[in-house]
Amino acid sequence: MALFGGKPSAKKGDMFYAWTNDQEIAKKAECGGAVTTLLKYALEKKIVDAVLVVKRGQDVYDAVPTLVTDPKDLKDTAGSLHCGSLLMAKPAVKILERNKGMKLGMTTKGCDVMAIQEYAKRKKVDLNNLLLIGVNCGGTVSPVAARKMIKEKFEVDPDTVHKEEIDKGQFIIEYQGGHKGIKIDDLEDSGYGRRTNCRRCLYKVPRQADLACGNWGVIGDKAGKATFVEVCSDKGADLLSKAIKDGALNAEAPDPKGLDMRGKVEGAMIKLGEKWRKRDFEVLSKDLFGTIQRETSRCIKCYSCIENCPVCSPSAEKLKGKLYMVKPGEVPPNPMFHMRRFAHISDSCINCGQCEELCAMDIPLAKFSHAIRVEADSAFEPKLGKSVYSN
């Protein structure tokens, strides 16, 4: 970490505590407001033409992807929403297809970054035109499931909740009359909590983005008042350095104890993901094909699983036709409809959960495709350890 004018200059691999100098953002943002400020700065300085962010809609269960071109509007998008199941890569691709050459900044979770990478492989996006501000992610909760969980487990009217967060292993709500937190483990052991694909995710810090931001590791007098920022690319280093130099952000080196804490939090989240992989996949390993046959017998062949998959969607029309060799109008389709789809994405499934989240018949498609992907990985990458399917 170098200094110029008494302020830090970033390079790839550096880590900082950073916080905004914008008072309007500071009032609404969480953890110092660095993410919102960086996006605002990029828009003001014409580094990007527009910014894609998530905005709260009617309530905390309504996460709305929003394209912003006026820097002043970004203050209204500050803060986080966990009760949403958006894959931000999807609206990003549509925007870029309609606006050739547009430079787009966006916030990304781990699955968003992986989806962007898959779209880039398929020539649907140009990574040179994207500025990716990654946010650490412990998982999200589907809106309908969140309302049910809050009503049944928290015994609170979900309409009275005005804020929610996942912190220190708890799902915490603030509502008219108080606040309450319950351990994620307890919620999920009871069938509530995060989406099933989020439970199995091991990609908690999105280091394939240009910057990876979050609150893990911020301790001492900066706790709750600063964002932990890890510089993951030269593009991210340039943005952060300029924002600090021009006074949009303040930054300092992180507390060494905070670095250690951040590593421990990430490690704990990964262990939790490994636990859920073992739990989900060991059941499947006993009768994978039979389970797939039984569950997909409800399929109405609406093609949502194809159209909402970042791996399938670029060739969706082709996949609806000859590739699947399925008779038109056949419902439920022959089991090979899904088996061929699983084979098609077996080396590229990113575990975003969109196929399952948007399935009209509640088929656990993400579990199947993710299990097949992990099984394939274990065959070629010994470092991943023994597969749960192995004898």
C-alpha positions as CSV (number, residue, x, y, z in Angstrom):
1,M,0.0,0.0,0.0
2,A,1.6,3.2,-1.2
3,L,0.8,6.8,-0.1
4,F,0.2,9.9,-2.1
5,G,-0.7,13.2,-0.4
6,G,-1.0,11.3,2.9
7,K,-3.7,9.1,1.4
8,P,-3.4,5.4,0.4
9,S,-3.0,4.3,-3.2
10,A,-4.3,0.8,-3.9
11,K,-2.9,-2.1,-5.8
12,K,-4.2,-5.6,-6.5
13,G,-4.1,-7.7,-3.3
14,D,-4.3,-4.7,-0.9
15,M,-7.0,-4.5,1.8
16,F,-8.5,-1.4,3.4
17,Y,-11.1,-0.1,5.7
18,A,-13.0,2.5,3.7
19,W,-15.9,4.9,4.4
20,T,-17.8,7.5,2.6
21,N,-17.5,11.3,2.8
22,D,-21.0,11.7,1.3
23,Q,-23.3,12.6,4.2
24,E,-26.5,11.6,2.4
25,I,-25.1,8.2,1.6
26,A,-23.7,7.8,5.2
27,K,-27.3,8.3,6.6
28,K,-28.7,5.4,4.5
29,A,-25.9,3.1,3.9
30,E,-24.5,0.2,6.0
31,C,-20.9,-0.4,6.9
32,G,-19.6,3.0,5.9
33,G,-21.2,3.3,2.5
34,A,-18.1,2.5,0.5
35,V,-19.9,0.4,-2.2
36,T,-22.5,3.1,-3.0
37,T,-19.8,5.8,-3.0
38,L,-17.6,3.9,-5.4
39,L,-20.4,3.4,-7.8
40,K,-21.4,7.0,-7.5
41,Y,-17.8,8.2,-8.1
42,A,-17.5,5.9,-11.2
43,L,-20.7,7.4,-12.6
44,E,-19.7,11.0,-11.9
45,K,-16.3,10.6,-13.5
46,K,-17.7,8.9,-16.6
47,I,-15.8,5.7,-15.8
48,V,-19.2,4.0,-16.4
49,D,-22.3,5.1,-18.3
50,A,-24.7,3.5,-15.9
51,V,-24.9,1.5,-12.7
52,L,-27.0,-1.6,-12.0
53,V,-28.0,-2.0,-8.4
54,V,-30.7,-3.4,-6.2
55,K,-33.3,-1.1,-4.8
56,R,-35.9,-1.8,-2.1
57,G,-39.4,-1.9,-3.6
58,Q,-42.6,-1.9,-1.6
59,D,-41.1,-3.7,1.4
60,V,-38.0,-5.6,2.6
61,Y,-39.1,-8.6,0.6
62,D,-39.2,-6.7,-2.7
63,A,-35.7,-6.5,-4.2
64,V,-35.8,-4.6,-7.5
65,P,-32.9,-4.4,-10.1
66,T,-32.6,-0.8,-10.9
67,L,-30.5,1.0,-13.7
68,V,-29.2,4.3,-12.5
69,T,-27.7,7.0,-14.7
70,D,-28.0,10.0,-12.4
71,P,-25.4,9.8,-9.6
72,K,-27.8,11.6,-7.2
73,D,-30.2,8.7,-7.4
74,L,-27.7,6.2,-6.0
75,K,-28.3,7.3,-2.4
76,D,-31.7,5.7,-2.6
77,T,-30.2,2.3,-3.3
78,A,-27.9,2.2,-0.3
79,G,-28.2,-0.7,2.2
80,S,-28.6,-4.4,1.7
81,L,-31.5,-6.8,1.1
82,H,-31.3,-10.5,2.0
83,C,-34.9,-11.4,1.2
84,G,-34.5,-11.5,-2.5
85,S,-33.4,-14.1,-5.0
86,L,-32.1,-12.0,-7.9
87,L,-29.3,-13.0,-10.3
88,M,-28.1,-9.6,-11.3
89,A,-26.2,-11.0,-14.3
90,K,-29.5,-11.6,-16.1
91,P,-30.7,-8.0,-16.3
92,A,-27.1,-6.9,-16.9
93,V,-26.9,-9.0,-20.0
94,K,-30.2,-7.7,-21.3
95,I,-29.2,-4.1,-20.7
96,L,-25.8,-4.6,-22.5
97,E,-27.5,-6.3,-25.5
98,R,-29.8,-3.3,-25.9
99,N,-27.0,-0.8,-25.5
100,K,-23.9,-2.0,-27.4
101,G,-20.7,-0.5,-26.0
102,M,-22.2,0.7,-22.8
103,K,-19.9,0.7,-19.8
104,L,-21.8,-0.7,-16.8
105,G,-21.0,-0.7,-13.1
106,M,-22.8,-3.2,-10.9
107,T,-22.9,-4.8,-7.5
108,T,-22.4,-8.5,-7.6
109,K,-22.6,-11.5,-5.2
110,G,-20.4,-14.6,-5.9
111,C,-23.0,-16.2,-8.1
112,D,-23.5,-13.0,-10.1
113,V,-19.8,-12.9,-10.8
114,M,-19.7,-16.5,-11.9
115,A,-22.7,-16.0,-14.1
116,I,-21.0,-13.0,-15.7
117,Q,-18.0,-15.1,-16.4
118,E,-20.2,-17.8,-18.1
119,Y,-21.9,-15.1,-20.2
120,A,-18.5,-13.8,-21.2
121,K,-17.4,-17.2,-22.3
122,R,-20.4,-17.4,-24.5
123,K,-19.7,-13.9,-26.0
124,K,-22.8,-12.3,-24.4
125,V,-20.9,-9.7,-22.5
126,D,-17.5,-8.0,-22.8
127,L,-15.7,-7.9,-19.4
128,N,-13.8,-4.8,-20.4
129,N,-17.1,-2.9,-20.3
130,L,-18.0,-4.0,-16.8
131,L,-17.0,-2.7,-13.4
132,L,-17.8,-5.3,-10.8
133,I,-18.1,-4.3,-7.1
134,G,-18.4,-7.5,-5.3
135,V,-20.2,-7.9,-1.9
136,N,-19.6,-10.7,0.5
137,C,-22.6,-13.0,0.7
138,G,-23.7,-15.4,3.4
139,G,-26.8,-16.3,1.4
140,T,-30.3,-15.0,0.6
141,V,-33.8,-16.0,1.6
142,S,-36.6,-16.3,-0.9
143,P,-39.3,-13.6,-0.3
144,V,-42.2,-16.0,0.2
145,A,-40.1,-18.2,2.4
146,A,-39.0,-15.2,4.4
147,R,-42.5,-14.0,5.2
148,K,-43.4,-17.6,6.3
149,M,-40.3,-17.9,8.4
150,I,-40.9,-14.5,10.1
151,K,-44.5,-15.4,10.9
152,E,-44.0,-18.9,12.1
153,K,-40.5,-18.9,13.7
154,F,-40.1,-15.3,14.8
155,E,-43.9,-15.0,15.6
156,V,-43.9,-11.5,14.1
157,D,-46.2,-10.0,11.5
158,P,-44.0,-9.9,8.4
159,D,-45.7,-6.7,7.3
160,T,-44.3,-4.9,10.4
161,V,-40.6,-5.7,9.5
162,H,-38.7,-2.7,8.2
163,K,-35.1,-4.1,8.3
164,E,-33.4,-7.5,8.1
165,E,-29.8,-8.7,8.1
166,I,-27.7,-11.8,8.5
167,D,-24.9,-11.2,11.0
168,K,-22.8,-13.3,13.4
169,G,-24.6,-16.5,12.4
170,Q,-28.1,-15.1,13.0
171,F,-31.0,-13.9,10.9
172,I,-32.0,-10.6,12.5
173,I,-35.1,-8.6,12.0
174,E,-36.2,-5.1,13.2
175,Y,-39.9,-4.5,13.3
176,Q,-42.5,-2.2,14.9
177,G,-42.0,-2.9,18.6
178,G,-38.5,-4.3,18.7
179,H,-35.9,-6.6,17.1
180,K,-35.2,-10.3,17.2
181,G,-32.5,-12.7,16.0
182,I,-32.4,-16.5,15.6
183,K,-29.4,-18.6,14.7
184,I,-29.2,-19.6,11.0
185,D,-28.4,-23.2,12.0
186,D,-31.6,-23.4,14.1
187,L,-33.7,-22.0,11.4
188,E,-32.3,-24.2,8.7
189,D,-32.5,-27.4,10.8
190,S,-36.2,-26.5,11.1
191,G,-36.6,-26.2,7.3
192,Y,-36.4,-22.4,7.1
193,G,-33.6,-20.0,6.4
194,R,-31.5,-19.4,3.3
195,R,-32.2,-20.8,-0.2
196,T,-30.9,-24.4,-0.5
197,N,-28.3,-23.4,-3.1
198,C,-27.0,-20.6,-0.8
199,R,-26.5,-23.1,1.9
200,R,-24.2,-25.2,-0.3
201,C,-22.2,-22.3,-1.7
202,L,-18.5,-22.1,-0.9
203,Y,-17.9,-18.8,-2.8
204,K,-18.5,-16.2,-0.1
205,V,-16.0,-13.5,-1.0
206,P,-16.3,-12.6,-4.7
207,R,-12.6,-12.2,-5.6
208,Q,-13.3,-12.5,-9.4
209,A,-14.9,-9.0,-9.1
210,D,-12.8,-5.9,-9.3
211,L,-13.3,-5.2,-5.6
212,A,-14.7,-7.5,-2.8
213,C,-16.5,-5.5,-0.1
214,G,-18.2,-6.4,3.1
215,N,-18.3,-6.0,6.9
216,W,-16.4,-9.1,7.8
217,G,-13.2,-8.1,9.6
218,V,-14.1,-4.5,10.5
219,I,-13.5,-4.2,14.2
220,G,-12.7,-1.5,16.8
221,D,-13.9,2.0,16.4
222,K,-14.7,1.4,12.7
223,A,-17.1,-1.5,13.4
224,G,-20.4,-0.7,11.6
225,K,-18.9,2.5,10.2
226,A,-16.5,1.2,7.5
227,T,-16.4,-1.3,4.7
228,F,-13.7,-3.9,4.4
229,V,-12.4,-3.6,0.8
230,E,-10.2,-6.2,-0.9
231,V,-8.6,-5.1,-4.2
232,C,-9.0,-7.9,-6.7
233,S,-8.0,-6.3,-10.0
234,D,-6.0,-3.5,-11.5
235,K,-9.3,-1.9,-12.6
236,G,-10.5,-2.0,-9.0
237,A,-7.2,-0.6,-7.7
238,D,-7.5,2.3,-10.1
239,L,-11.1,3.1,-9.1
240,L,-10.4,2.9,-5.4
241,S,-7.2,5.0,-5.6
242,K,-8.9,7.8,-7.5
243,A,-11.9,7.8,-5.2
244,I,-9.6,8.2,-2.2
245,K,-7.4,10.8,-3.9
246,D,-10.4,12.9,-4.9
247,G,-11.9,12.8,-1.4
248,A,-15.0,10.6,-2.1
249,L,-13.7,8.0,0.3
250,N,-11.5,7.8,3.4
251,A,-9.4,4.7,3.9
252,E,-6.9,3.2,6.2
253,A,-5.1,-0.1,6.6
254,P,-7.3,-2.8,8.4
255,D,-6.6,-3.9,11.9
256,P,-4.5,-7.1,11.8
257,K,-6.9,-8.7,14.2
258,G,-9.7,-7.8,11.8
259,L,-7.8,-9.6,9.0
260,D,-7.7,-12.7,11.1
261,M,-11.4,-12.4,12.0
262,R,-12.4,-12.0,8.4
263,G,-10.5,-15.2,7.5
264,K,-12.3,-17.0,10.3
265,V,-15.7,-15.8,9.3
266,E,-15.1,-16.9,5.7
267,G,-13.8,-20.2,6.9
268,A,-16.8,-20.8,9.1
269,M,-19.2,-20.0,6.2
270,I,-17.3,-22.4,3.9
271,K,-17.5,-25.2,6.5
272,L,-21.2,-24.6,6.8
273,G,-21.5,-24.9,3.0
274,E,-19.5,-28.2,3.1
275,K,-21.9,-29.5,5.8
276,W,-24.9,-28.8,3.6
277,R,-23.3,-30.3,0.5
278,K,-22.7,-33.5,2.4
279,R,-26.2,-33.6,3.8
280,D,-27.9,-32.9,0.5
281,F,-25.6,-35.0,-1.8
282,E,-25.4,-38.1,0.4
283,V,-29.1,-38.6,0.2
284,L,-29.0,-38.2,-3.6
285,S,-26.1,-40.6,-3.9
286,K,-28.3,-43.5,-2.9
287,D,-30.6,-43.2,-5.9
288,L,-29.7,-40.2,-8.0
289,F,-31.4,-41.3,-11.2
290,G,-34.5,-42.6,-9.5
291,T,-34.8,-39.4,-7.5
292,I,-34.5,-37.3,-10.6
293,Q,-37.2,-39.4,-12.4
294,R,-39.6,-39.1,-9.5
295,E,-39.1,-35.4,-8.9
296,T,-39.2,-34.4,-12.6
297,S,-42.4,-36.3,-13.2
298,R,-44.1,-33.1,-12.2
299,C,-42.5,-31.1,-15.0
300,I,-44.8,-29.1,-17.3
301,K,-42.0,-28.3,-19.7
302,C,-42.3,-24.5,-19.3
303,Y,-38.6,-24.1,-20.1
304,S,-38.1,-21.7,-17.2
305,C,-35.1,-23.8,-16.1
306,I,-33.4,-23.2,-19.4
307,E,-34.4,-19.6,-20.0
308,N,-33.2,-18.5,-16.5
309,C,-29.9,-20.4,-16.5
310,P,-26.8,-18.3,-17.4
311,V,-25.3,-21.5,-18.9
312,C,-28.3,-22.6,-20.9
313,S,-30.0,-19.3,-21.8
314,P,-27.5,-18.2,-24.5
315,S,-28.6,-21.2,-26.6
316,A,-32.1,-21.6,-25.2
317,E,-33.9,-21.7,-28.5
318,K,-31.5,-24.4,-29.8
319,L,-31.9,-26.4,-26.6
320,K,-35.7,-26.4,-26.8
321,G,-35.5,-28.2,-30.1
322,K,-33.5,-31.0,-31.6
323,L,-30.8,-31.2,-28.8
324,Y,-33.3,-32.6,-26.3
325,M,-35.1,-35.0,-28.8
326,V,-38.3,-34.6,-26.9
327,K,-41.7,-34.9,-28.5
328,P,-43.6,-31.6,-28.8
329,G,-46.5,-31.4,-26.4
330,E,-45.3,-34.3,-24.2
331,V,-46.0,-33.5,-20.6
332,P,-44.4,-34.6,-18.4
333,P,-41.5,-34.9,-20.8
334,N,-39.3,-38.0,-21.1
335,P,-36.8,-38.1,-18.2
336,M,-34.0,-37.6,-20.8
337,F,-35.2,-34.0,-21.2
338,H,-33.7,-33.1,-17.8
339,M,-30.9,-35.6,-18.0
340,R,-29.7,-34.0,-21.3
341,R,-30.0,-30.5,-19.7
342,F,-28.0,-31.6,-16.7
343,A,-25.3,-33.0,-19.0
344,H,-25.3,-29.8,-20.9
345,I,-24.4,-27.7,-17.8
346,S,-22.6,-30.4,-15.8
347,D,-19.2,-28.6,-16.1
348,S,-20.5,-25.1,-15.8
349,C,-23.3,-25.0,-13.2
350,I,-22.7,-22.0,-10.9
351,N,-25.2,-23.0,-8.2
352,C,-27.1,-19.8,-8.6
353,G,-30.4,-21.6,-7.9
354,Q,-32.5,-19.8,-10.5
355,C,-33.7,-23.1,-12.1
356,E,-35.1,-24.2,-8.8
357,E,-36.2,-20.8,-7.6
358,L,-38.3,-20.2,-10.7
359,C,-39.6,-23.7,-11.3
360,A,-43.4,-23.6,-11.4
361,M,-43.5,-27.2,-10.0
362,D,-41.0,-26.8,-7.1
363,I,-38.6,-29.4,-8.5
364,P,-35.2,-29.3,-6.7
365,L,-33.4,-28.8,-10.0
366,A,-30.5,-26.8,-8.4
367,K,-29.7,-29.7,-6.1
368,F,-29.5,-32.1,-9.0
369,S,-27.3,-30.0,-11.3
370,H,-25.1,-28.9,-8.5
371,A,-24.5,-32.4,-7.3
372,I,-23.6,-33.5,-10.8
373,R,-21.2,-30.5,-11.1
374,V,-19.5,-31.3,-7.8
375,E,-19.2,-35.0,-8.7
376,A,-17.6,-34.1,-12.0
377,D,-15.2,-31.7,-10.3
378,S,-14.1,-34.4,-7.8
379,A,-13.1,-36.7,-10.7
380,F,-10.7,-34.1,-12.1
381,E,-9.6,-32.2,-9.1
382,P,-8.2,-34.5,-6.4
383,K,-7.6,-31.5,-4.1
384,L,-11.4,-31.3,-3.6
385,G,-11.3,-34.6,-1.8
386,K,-13.3,-37.7,-2.0
387,S,-16.7,-37.4,-3.6
388,V,-19.8,-38.2,-1.6
389,Y,-20.8,-40.6,-4.4
390,S,-17.5,-42.6,-4.1
391,N,-17.3,-45.9,-2.3
